[in-house]
Amino acid sequence: MADRAPEIGPDVLYYEPGSRWWTIAFGPIFCLIALVIELFTGPVVHWFGLAMFAVVLTGLVYVQVIAARRHASVLLTATTLRQGTEEVPITEIAEVFPESDDAAYEDEMEPWETARALGELSGVPRRRHGIGLRLTTGGLVRAWAKDDRALREALSQVVTVGVEPDGSADD
């Protein structure tokens, strides 16, 4: 499968999977809890209904996990930044902007805060924070991650130090 987590090796500098596989277990666990409550409290136990509901919840959450792992994952290596399904070579990133002050008004926003978000999504995914990037073409884009500080730090190191494709630093 294309959405499997990469083996974390020396070439992976930052990785967020987008979603965790264990979240699929929530539906069946809640149905099992409901079954236990019904066994101890009521004369009627909804075996078929709870089993069917557990299967439906598992299927729905499975689809959500697959989508999140494909469209909301982040992978940074020495040569590439992947945001969802979009890849940007590190050589095309000219600058990583510092964290913005949480401006309360739109007129106080940094120019990169309204730039296009990387990935094929219409904006920065929920529960993720934007990171401003200037590309070598002069354009501004927003990278994003749950742990934006860690990704910003890793990006800053790769962009400013300059890491060669073989993993060694430019000197």
Secondary structure, 3 states (H helix, E strand, C coil): CCCCCCCCCCCEEEEECCCCHHHHHHHHHHHHHHHHHHHHHCCCCCHHHHHHHHHHHHHHHHHHHHHHHHHCCEEEECCEEEECCEEEEHHHEEEECCCCCCCCCHHHCCHHHHCEECCCCCCCCCCCEEEEEEECCCCEEEEEECCHHHHHHHHHHHHHHHECCCCCECC
